């Protein structure tokens, strides 16, 4: 299954990536001491970023079985 996002969704996700909320989650990660520096991790996009943004927006992806 294909999941579509409109321009508004993409802008919203971009704003989330730049947000203090995301930075705080990365800084306060339980295993932060075992990971690359925060500055480096903020440059990358992670699966959890999408999951956190979807939860914040109240959106859901289809179950994995339906995504193929």
Secondary structure per residue as TSV (DSSP state, phi and psi in degrees):
chain	resnum	aa	ss	phi	psi
A	1	X	-	360.0	142.3
A	2	X	-	-98.7	136.8
A	3	X	-	-108.2	127.9
A	4	X	-	-106.3	140.6
A	5	X	-	-122.8	138.4
A	6	X	-	-89.5	177.6
A	7	X	H	-59.8	-38.4
A	8	X	H	-62.2	-41.0
A	9	X	H	-62.9	-43.9
A	10	X	H	-65.1	-39.8
A	11	X	H	-65.8	-42.6
A	12	X	H	-61.2	-42.9
A	13	X	H	-65.2	-41.2
A	14	X	H	-60.2	-42.3
A	15	X	H	-63.8	-38.1
A	16	X	H	-62.3	-42.2
A	17	X	H	-60.9	-29.8
A	18	X	T	-94.6	1.2
A	19	X	S	-78.3	155.9
A	20	X	H	-64.8	-31.9
A	21	X	H	-58.7	-47.4
A	22	X	H	-65.0	-44.3
A	23	X	H	-58.4	-43.5
A	24	X	H	-62.0	-42.1
A	25	X	H	-63.0	-38.9
A	26	X	H	-70.7	-43.6
A	27	X	H	-63.3	-39.9
A	28	X	T	-93.9	14.0
A	29	X	-	-59.6	137.6
A	30	X	T	-57.6	-28.7
A	31	X	T	-109.2	27.6
A	32	X	G	-57.2	-34.7
A	33	X	G	-68.4	-20.3
A	34	X	G	-96.3	2.1
A	35	X	S	-109.5	167.8
A	36	X	S	-59.0	164.2
A	37	X	-	-56.3	152.0
A	38	X	H	-54.1	-44.1
A	39	X	H	-55.7	-39.8
A	40	X	H	-72.1	-41.4
A	41	X	H	-66.9	-30.3
A	42	X	H	-70.0	-20.4
A	43	X	T	-78.5	-16.8
A	44	X	S	-103.1	153.1
A	45	X	-	-106.9	132.3
A	46	X	-	-115.1	158.8
A	47	X	H	-54.7	-37.6
A	48	X	H	-67.1	-27.1
A	49	X	H	-61.5	-46.1
A	50	X	H	-63.9	-44.3
A	51	X	H	-61.9	-43.4
A	52	X	H	-65.7	-40.9
A	53	X	H	-65.2	-44.3
A	54	X	H	-59.4	-42.8
A	55	X	H	-63.8	-43.4
A	56	X	H	-62.0	-36.7
A	57	X	H	-86.3	-8.7
A	58	X	T	75.2	24.8
A	59	X	-	-102.9	160.4
A	60	X	-	-136.8	142.9
A	61	X	-	-85.9	155.2
A	62	X	-	-65.1	154.5
A	63	X	-	-55.5	152.6
A	64	X	H	-54.5	-35.9
A	65	X	H	-60.3	-33.3
A	66	X	H	-86.8	-11.1
A	67	X	H	-79.6	-20.3
A	68	X	-	-78.3	360.0
